[in-house]
Amino acid sequence: MIYLKSFIFCGLVSALAELILSKTKLTPGHMTTLFVIVGSFLDVFDIYDKLIVWAGGGALVPITSFGHLLIHGAMDMATNSNFMGLLTGMLNLTAAGITSAIIISFYLSLIFKPKD
Amino acid sequence: MDENKYSILVKKHTPKEDVSKNVFKAFIGGGIMGLLGQGLIDIYSFLFNVSTKEAGIYMIVTLIFLGCLFTCLGWFDRLVNFFRCGLIIPITGFAHAMQSATLEYRREGLITGIGTCMFKLAGSVIAYGIISAYTFGVIRLIILGVLK
């Protein structure tokens, strides 16, 4: 059942992005940025946490979860040390994603050559 | 030729993209990525005996690796042509943005090429993610403080 839910949720988010992309003149770069902001906005009142409980991995895969993880780490720290916690905890949960993206893309770019 | 006539002619001959078909393709592509994510979480939490939260981090790293590798092999562009936003909105789109920037600017050198241009496309995601998360975090702290 969780597989069906994650299929539907991730599919709906992508379909929504495609719909906005085809109706307006925005680029894919605009779309990813927009969806990160939407993700962090949804976490202001813990809505995204409920979505993750509902859709499982399907809610973690879209780029909206990146914004969610950013504000989630910040708020976790902020419960102890208010406004300073926002700064220290911001990258706590996304560190794995950003670091691995930097390292993997660096080493792969040394191995592979551009196609065209 | 008259300018109006020309623009009408251009409009007539521009290939029209079927919106509903593309949206459906994006739905299928995104759904497959969601399935893959949930499947990887289950596999990792079974294999390495870790909590679901940690398995989620492993899953994200795996998807980033796959996105980077497929971009290097040149398969990602073909898949994006078919699935469109179904592959751009999942975390693989972020990996693709970084990998294509590093691949493209590699010939300009390690420092001035890869180093400075790595975040050329993906930088806006990180920058606006942090900006929005900080702004919303401050708002939420103020609201929680008022409610206390």
Chai-1 contact restraints between the chains, C-beta under 6 A:
chainA,res_idxA,chainB,res_idxB,connection_type,confidence,min_distance_angstrom,max_distance_angstrom,comment,restraint_id
A,Y3,B,L35,contact,1.0,0.0,6.0,A-B,restraint_1
A,Y3,B,Q38,contact,1.0,0.0,6.0,A-B,restraint_2
A,S6,B,G34,contact,1.0,0.0,6.0,A-B,restraint_3
A,S6,B,Q38,contact,1.0,0.0,6.0,A-B,restraint_4
A,F7,B,G31,contact,1.0,0.0,6.0,A-B,restraint_5
A,F7,B,G34,contact,1.0,0.0,6.0,A-B,restraint_6
A,F7,B,L35,contact,1.0,0.0,6.0,A-B,restraint_7
A,C10,B,G30,contact,1.0,0.0,6.0,A-B,restraint_8
A,C10,B,G31,contact,1.0,0.0,6.0,A-B,restraint_9
A,C10,B,M33,contact,1.0,0.0,6.0,A-B,restraint_10
A,C10,B,G34,contact,1.0,0.0,6.0,A-B,restraint_11
A,G11,B,F27,contact,1.0,0.0,6.0,A-B,restraint_12
A,G11,B,G30,contact,1.0,0.0,6.0,A-B,restraint_13
A,G11,B,G31,contact,1.0,0.0,6.0,A-B,restraint_14
A,V13,B,I89,contact,1.0,0.0,6.0,A-B,restraint_15
A,S14,B,A26,contact,1.0,0.0,6.0,A-B,restraint_16
A,S14,B,G30,contact,1.0,0.0,6.0,A-B,restraint_17
A,S14,B,C85,contact,1.0,0.0,6.0,A-B,restraint_18
A,S14,B,G86,contact,1.0,0.0,6.0,A-B,restraint_19
A,S14,B,I89,contact,1.0,0.0,6.0,A-B,restraint_20
A,A15,B,V23,contact,1.0,0.0,6.0,A-B,restraint_21
A,A15,B,A26,contact,1.0,0.0,6.0,A-B,restraint_22
A,A15,B,F27,contact,1.0,0.0,6.0,A-B,restraint_23
A,A17,B,C85,contact,1.0,0.0,6.0,A-B,restraint_24
A,A17,B,I89,contact,1.0,0.0,6.0,A-B,restraint_25
A,E18,B,N22,contact,1.0,0.0,6.0,A-B,restraint_26
A,E18,B,V23,contact,1.0,0.0,6.0,A-B,restraint_27
A,E18,B,A26,contact,1.0,0.0,6.0,A-B,restraint_28
A,E18,B,R84,contact,1.0,0.0,6.0,A-B,restraint_29
A,E18,B,C85,contact,1.0,0.0,6.0,A-B,restraint_30
A,L19,B,V23,contact,1.0,0.0,6.0,A-B,restraint_31
A,S22,B,V19,contact,1.0,0.0,6.0,A-B,restraint_32
A,P28,B,I88,contact,1.0,0.0,6.0,A-B,restraint_33
A,T32,B,G93,contact,1.0,0.0,6.0,A-B,restraint_34
A,T32,B,V125,contact,1.0,0.0,6.0,A-B,restraint_35
A,T33,B,S124,contact,1.0,0.0,6.0,A-B,restraint_36
A,T33,B,V125,contact,1.0,0.0,6.0,A-B,restraint_37
A,T33,B,Y128,contact,1.0,0.0,6.0,A-B,restraint_38
A,V36,B,V125,contact,1.0,0.0,6.0,A-B,restraint_39
A,V36,B,G129,contact,1.0,0.0,6.0,A-B,restraint_40
A,I37,B,Y128,contact,1.0,0.0,6.0,A-B,restraint_41
A,I37,B,S132,contact,1.0,0.0,6.0,A-B,restraint_42
A,S40,B,S132,contact,1.0,0.0,6.0,A-B,restraint_43
A,S40,B,A133,contact,1.0,0.0,6.0,A-B,restraint_44
A,S40,B,F136,contact,1.0,0.0,6.0,A-B,restraint_45
A,V44,B,F136,contact,1.0,0.0,6.0,A-B,restraint_46
A,V44,B,R140,contact,1.0,0.0,6.0,A-B,restraint_47
A,G56,B,Q38,contact,1.0,0.0,6.0,A-B,restraint_48
A,G57,B,G37,contact,1.0,0.0,6.0,A-B,restraint_49
A,G57,B,Q38,contact,1.0,0.0,6.0,A-B,restraint_50
A,G57,B,I41,contact,1.0,0.0,6.0,A-B,restraint_51
A,G58,B,G34,contact,1.0,0.0,6.0,A-B,restraint_52
A,G58,B,Q38,contact,1.0,0.0,6.0,A-B,restraint_53
A,L60,B,G37,contact,1.0,0.0,6.0,A-B,restraint_54
A,L60,B,G56,contact,1.0,0.0,6.0,A-B,restraint_55
A,V61,B,M33,contact,1.0,0.0,6.0,A-B,restraint_56
A,V61,B,G34,contact,1.0,0.0,6.0,A-B,restraint_57
A,V61,B,G37,contact,1.0,0.0,6.0,A-B,restraint_58
A,V61,B,P90,contact,1.0,0.0,6.0,A-B,restraint_59
A,P62,B,I89,contact,1.0,0.0,6.0,A-B,restraint_60
A,P62,B,P90,contact,1.0,0.0,6.0,A-B,restraint_61
A,I63,B,I89,contact,1.0,0.0,6.0,A-B,restraint_62
A,F66,B,G129,contact,1.0,0.0,6.0,A-B,restraint_63
A,G67,B,G129,contact,1.0,0.0,6.0,A-B,restraint_64
A,L70,B,G129,contact,1.0,0.0,6.0,A-B,restraint_65
A,L70,B,A133,contact,1.0,0.0,6.0,A-B,restraint_66
A,I71,B,A133,contact,1.0,0.0,6.0,A-B,restraint_67
A,I71,B,F136,contact,1.0,0.0,6.0,A-B,restraint_68
A,I71,B,G137,contact,1.0,0.0,6.0,A-B,restraint_69
A,A74,B,A133,contact,1.0,0.0,6.0,A-B,restraint_70
A,A74,B,G137,contact,1.0,0.0,6.0,A-B,restraint_71
A,A78,B,L141,contact,1.0,0.0,6.0,A-B,restraint_72
A,L86,B,G137,contact,1.0,0.0,6.0,A-B,restraint_73
A,A96,B,I57,contact,1.0,0.0,6.0,A-B,restraint_74
A,G97,B,I60,contact,1.0,0.0,6.0,A-B,restraint_75
A,S100,B,V61,contact,1.0,0.0,6.0,A-B,restraint_76
A,S100,B,I64,contact,1.0,0.0,6.0,A-B,restraint_77
A,A101,B,I64,contact,1.0,0.0,6.0,A-B,restraint_78
A,A101,B,A95,contact,1.0,0.0,6.0,A-B,restraint_79
A,A101,B,M98,contact,1.0,0.0,6.0,A-B,restraint_80
A,I104,B,F65,contact,1.0,0.0,6.0,A-B,restraint_81
A,I104,B,C68,contact,1.0,0.0,6.0,A-B,restraint_82
A,S105,B,C68,contact,1.0,0.0,6.0,A-B,restraint_83
A,S105,B,M98,contact,1.0,0.0,6.0,A-B,restraint_84
A,S105,B,Q99,contact,1.0,0.0,6.0,A-B,restraint_85
A,S105,B,T102,contact,1.0,0.0,6.0,A-B,restraint_86
A,L108,B,C68,contact,1.0,0.0,6.0,A-B,restraint_87
A,L108,B,C72,contact,1.0,0.0,6.0,A-B,restraint_88
A,S109,B,T102,contact,1.0,0.0,6.0,A-B,restraint_89
A,S109,B,L103,contact,1.0,0.0,6.0,A-B,restraint_90
A,S109,B,R106,contact,1.0,0.0,6.0,A-B,restraint_91
A,F112,B,C72,contact,1.0,0.0,6.0,A-B,restraint_92
A,P114,B,L103,contact,1.0,0.0,6.0,A-B,restraint_93
A,K115,B,G74,contact,1.0,0.0,6.0,A-B,restraint_94
